Amino acid sequence: MLEHVSKRYAQAGYAALEDVSLHIDSGSWVFLVGASGMGKTTLLKLLYREELADSGRVLVDGNDVAQMPGSRLRRSMGIIFQTFRLLEKKTAFENIAYGAEVLAMPPDEVRKRTREILELVGLANKAGRMPGELSGGEQQRVAIGRALINRPKLIVADEPTGDLDPENSDRVIQILDTVHREHNVTVLFATHAVDIVNRLQRRVVRLEHGRVVSDALGGYWAGNGEETE
């Protein structure tokens, strides 16, 4: 997925990523961990092309994202942000549907798919609510629904539980785990949540100062020679 990728911010005077190579198997779940400022968000931004690498290649499903048409890139992945990024003047239903509408999905299919997604995320009874009428956990579930509407092969999640309490964090994990297991969706999940990583015991990639310093199965400290419990 990443081949010798580097990204430097000239004004800040440092490399956010330095010669990073990372392969993620289709259908796998990978946690991306590390302290703030170590390169996690930059890596994710390169995947969904909010930023471009200075060198190296970023690949999604074998295609160089720098060369992919925007519509194809949007179809290939769903993105979940810590801060939700919902459209404040659209209902929960409309926020989820919007992701399909911009890719010209037929209206009947948009409505059918949106209803299915609302059931999946447990918000069928709140389809007509505006974001300001929803709790933080509910807003994040709308954001997850928006990410899933186009049946992506890859979910890119940037601290999706960072602003949520434990109960809502668990609901987010349950939804993503269901999609991952039932539809073989690849999940790349950046997080500081030690408890979540330790509980799921999956592949953990750690970044420090823009470099991959460990890559192993297990808990939060997997590959670092420390306890995972």
N, C-alpha and C positions, 0 to 999 in steps of 0.2 A: 504493500500500500504506500509506503514511503521508501524512496531509494536515495540515500545520501543527501537528505534535505537539510538545507541551512536557511535561516531567516535572521537577518540582522536589522535592528532599528538604529539607523545612523544617528538620529538626534539624541537618542538615549545612550548611545555609545556602547551597546552590548548586543550579543547574539542571543536571541530568544531560543533558537534551535541551532545546533551545531552538528552537522553530518549525522543526522538521525535516519536510521533505516528500521523499518517496522513492517512485518508481514502479519496480516490478520486473516485467518481462515474464514471462508464463507460459513455462516451459521454459528459462529463462535460468539462468546461474550468476553469482553476484555475491559478490565478496569484500568484507567489511567490515573495514577496518583502522583503526589509530590506537593511540596509546599507552594504557596502562592508565588507567582513570578518565576516559576521554574520551566514554563513553556507549554503547559497543558492546553490552555485556551488558544495559544498561537497554533499549535498542532491541529486543533479542531477547525480553526478558521481557514487553514490551508486546505483542509478536506472539502469544506463547502464553499471554498473560493471567495471568502470575504477578503482574503489576502492572498498574495502569490509568493511562492518561494523564491529566494535569490538564486539558489542552485539546487540541483537534484530534481527528482520527479515525484509527484503526488498522484497516485493511481486509485481509481475506484472501479471495481469490477473489470480491471485490466485496462482501463482507459485513463489517459492523462487528463486530469481535471482542467488544466490550463487550456486544453484544446476542445473540451466538450461544450456543445451548445448549452446555454443556460437551462432550457426546458428539459433537456435530457438529464442534466445534473440534478435538477429539482425532483425529477421522477425517481432517481436512483437512491435518494436518501431522505430521511426525515430528521429534522433538527429540533432539539428540545433545549431551551435556555433556562437558566436559573431564574431570570426575571420575567418569564412567561411571554412577553412581547405580543399580547393580544391586541386586537383592534377594539378600542374602547367603545366605539359607536355601533358595534355589531354584536348580536346575541351569541350565546355559546354555539348554537347551531350554525349561524352564519360564519363564525370564526373558523370552525372546522371545515365547513363547505368551501370556504374561500381558497384553501390550498388546492382543491380539485378544480375549482372554477378557473383559476388563472392558467391551468394547463389544459383548458378546453374539454374537460370531461362532459359528456352529455348530461343535460339537466336532470333527467330522470335517474340516471346512475348516481349523480351527485347526491340527490335527496335520499336514495336508498342506502348508499354507502355511509352518509352522514348519520342516518338513524342507527345503522349497525355499530358505528364507532361510539355514539352516545351510549348505547347499551353496554359496550365493552368497558368504557371508562366509568360507568355507573352514574351517568348524568342525564338519562332519558327524561327524567321528570323536571329537569332544569334547562331544557333546550332553549327556552325563550328568555332566559335571564341574561342581563348585560354583565360584563366582567365585574363592574363595581358592586353587583348584587351577589357575587360569589365569594366564598372564602379563598384564601391562598391555595389551599390544597385542591379545591375545585377548579380554580383558574389553571393550575398546573395540569390537571387532567384534561381540560379543554386543549391546552397546548400540546399534550401528548396525542390527543385525538387529531389535531391538525397535522402533526408529524406523521401519523399513520394513514391518513386519508388516501394517499396514492399507492398504498401497498409497497412501501420501499423495501429494498433488500438490506439496507443499512440504516440503523438509527444512531445518530451522533448526539450524545447527551452531555451538556456542559453544566455540571453541578445541579442536576434537576431537583435534588432534594435539599439543596443548600439553605433555602428559606422556609422549609417546612418542619413541622413538629414530627415526632417519631411515628405517630399514627398515620399521618398523611404521607410520610416518607415510605412507610410500608406499603401503602396502597399503590404508590407510584411503582415501586419495585415489583409488586404482584402483577400489575398491568404489563409492564415491560417483559417480565419473565414469561407470562402467558404468550405474548406475541412471539418472543424469542423461541420458545419451545414448540408451539403449535404451527408456526409458519416459517421456522428456520431462518429468522431474521438475525443478521449480525448486529451486535450492540457494542458500541465503543462509549464507555461511561466514565467521564472525568469526575472525580470526587475527592473530598477530604473525609468522608464518612467511614471511619475505621470500623464501626459496628456492622455496617452493610457489607463491606468487603470481607470482613472476617466471617460473617454468617454465610455468604454465598460460596466462598472458597473456589474462586475461578481464577483465570489468568490475570496477573497483576503486572503492569508495566510501570516502572517508576522513572520519573524525570527529575534530574537535578541539574540546574544551571544549563538547561537546554540540551542535555544529553541523556540517553537511556542508560541508567546505571544498574537496573535489574529487570528481569523478565522471567517470571516463574508462576507456577500454580500455587494457590494457598491464600493466606490472609493478607492483611494490609502490608506487613513487613516481609512478605514472601521474597526469597532471594537475597535478603539482607542479613541472614544469619540471626534473626531475632524471632521471638515467639510470635505466633500468628493468632493466639487466642486473646 
